[in-house]
């Protein structure tokens, strides 16, 4: 019986904590302003990219920059992170 209770608690925790653990690069709504199309295949030109980046709240910009500096996170978003890293000195 204890195993069942522990399993159910772990399942409930993972269901509740999963979205909270998702990073900024995992949220489509957070990345959409940086792309020209809904398929999110083409990044906006750098001036528009910069404007979209600077429009984000500072904590979100910092989270995006942290995730782009993490090799595992940045790999699927290489082009996006290259632009973010180019803006890295801007606060």
GIPERA-V413678 format. One record per residue. N is the residue number from 0. RES is the residue in three letters. OMEGA is omega in whole degrees, 0 to 359 (999 if undefined). NEAR is the number of other ideal C-beta (glycine too) atoms within 12 Angstrom. Layout:
N RES OMEGA NEAR
N RES OMEGA NEAR
This chain:
0 UNK 181 7
1 UNK 180 8
2 UNK 180 9
3 UNK 180 10
4 UNK 179 11
5 UNK 179 12
6 UNK 179 13
7 UNK 178 14
8 UNK 179 15
9 UNK 179 15
10 UNK 179 14
11 UNK 180 13
12 UNK 181 14
13 UNK 179 14
14 UNK 181 13
15 UNK 185 12
16 UNK 182 13
17 UNK 179 14
18 UNK 180 11
19 UNK 181 12
20 UNK 180 13
21 UNK 182 16
22 UNK 180 25
23 UNK 181 31
24 UNK 179 30
25 UNK 184 19
26 UNK 182 22
27 UNK 181 15
28 UNK 180 15
29 UNK 184 28
30 UNK 185 33
31 UNK 181 18
32 UNK 183 25
33 UNK 185 38
34 UNK 182 24
35 UNK 185 16
36 UNK 182 11
37 UNK 178 11
38 UNK 178 11
39 UNK 178 22
40 UNK 185 13
41 UNK 178 15
42 UNK 175 29
43 UNK 175 23
44 UNK 187 14
45 UNK 179 18
46 UNK 178 13
47 UNK 177 18
48 UNK 180 30
49 UNK 179 23
50 UNK 178 16
51 UNK 180 27
52 UNK 182 35
53 UNK 177 20
54 UNK 178 15
55 UNK 175 27
56 UNK 184 13
57 UNK 178 14
58 UNK 178 12
59 UNK 177 24
60 UNK 180 25
61 UNK 179 19
62 UNK 179 23
63 UNK 180 37
64 UNK 178 30
65 UNK 182 20
66 UNK 178 29
67 UNK 176 33
68 UNK 177 20
69 UNK 185 20
70 UNK 182 12
71 UNK 181 13
72 UNK 187 23
73 UNK 185 24
74 UNK 179 15
75 UNK 183 18
76 UNK 188 30
77 UNK 182 16
78 UNK 178 23
79 UNK 182 34
80 UNK 176 31
81 UNK 177 18
82 UNK 179 29
83 UNK 180 39
84 UNK 176 23
85 UNK 178 18
86 UNK 187 25
87 UNK 182 19
88 UNK 183 9
89 UNK 180 19
90 UNK 999 10
